[in-house]
Amino acid sequence: KHAVSIFLIVFFEEIELSLAPMSLEILYQDQWLVVVNKPAGMLVHAGRDPEPDSQIAMKVVRDQIGQRVGTVHRLDRPTSGVILFALDTAIEA
């Protein structure tokens, strides 16, 4: 009897997907507020569990307009609708 050893080497290649940046419909914007249409299934702001930036409205709008935004109010994740973000810390909730 002969012992046969088989070695299997598997190489995994990291694949980076290039996706177009997400954007939300901006309904109104001035120097104090930006108002967007939030789709159902999207968080308003980050929570304790990790989520991709593309699933957090606050981060999507920040990246879309190139400036910090703060929450004025929230909508539940399963709820779609109009959401206001503050562009000035004096009017954040």
C-alpha positions in Angstrom: 0.0 0.0 0.0 1.2 3.5 -0.9 0.0 6.7 0.8 -1.0 9.4 -1.6 -1.0 13.0 -0.5 -3.0 15.5 -2.4 -2.5 19.2 -1.9 -5.1 21.6 -3.1 -4.1 25.3 -3.3 -6.9 27.7 -4.0 -6.2 31.3 -4.8 -8.9 33.9 -4.1 -8.7 37.2 -5.9 -10.3 40.2 -4.3 -12.7 41.8 -6.7 -13.6 45.4 -6.3 -16.9 46.3 -7.8 -17.2 49.7 -9.3 -20.7 50.9 -8.7 -22.0 54.3 -9.6 -22.5 56.5 -6.5 -26.0 56.4 -5.1 -27.9 59.7 -5.2 -31.2 60.8 -3.7 -33.7 63.2 -5.3 -33.1 66.6 -3.8 -36.5 68.4 -3.5 -35.2 71.6 -2.0 -31.9 73.1 -0.8 -30.9 76.4 0.7 -28.1 77.6 3.0 -29.7 75.9 6.0 -31.6 72.8 4.8 -31.6 70.1 2.2 -34.8 68.2 1.6 -34.7 64.8 -0.1 -37.0 61.9 -1.0 -35.9 58.9 1.1 -36.8 55.5 -0.4 -38.2 52.7 1.8 -35.4 50.4 3.0 -32.9 53.1 3.6 -31.7 54.3 7.1 -31.8 58.0 7.9 -28.5 57.8 9.9 -26.0 55.2 11.0 -27.0 52.9 13.8 -25.1 50.5 16.0 -24.9 47.8 13.3 -22.6 48.3 10.3 -24.3 49.2 7.1 -22.9 50.2 3.7 -22.8 54.0 3.2 -25.1 53.5 0.2 -27.9 52.4 2.7 -27.6 55.5 4.9 -29.4 58.6 3.6 -27.3 61.0 5.7 -24.1 59.7 4.1 -25.5 59.6 0.6 -26.7 63.2 0.8 -23.4 64.3 2.4 -21.4 62.8 -0.5 -23.9 64.0 -3.1 -23.7 67.7 -2.0 -20.1 67.7 -0.6 -21.0 69.0 2.8 -21.8 67.8 6.3 -25.5 67.2 7.0 -27.3 66.8 10.3 -30.6 65.1 11.2 -33.7 67.3 11.7 -36.1 64.3 12.0 -36.2 60.7 11.1 -38.3 58.2 9.2 -38.3 54.5 10.0 -36.3 52.3 7.6 -39.4 50.7 5.9 -40.9 54.2 5.4 -40.4 56.3 2.3 -40.9 60.0 2.2 -39.6 63.5 2.5 -36.7 64.0 5.0 -35.0 67.2 6.0 -31.3 67.5 6.8 -29.7 70.5 8.4 -26.7 72.2 6.8 -26.2 74.4 9.9 -25.7 72.9 13.4 -27.9 75.6 14.9 -31.0 74.0 13.4 -30.3 70.3 14.0 -32.7 68.4 16.2 
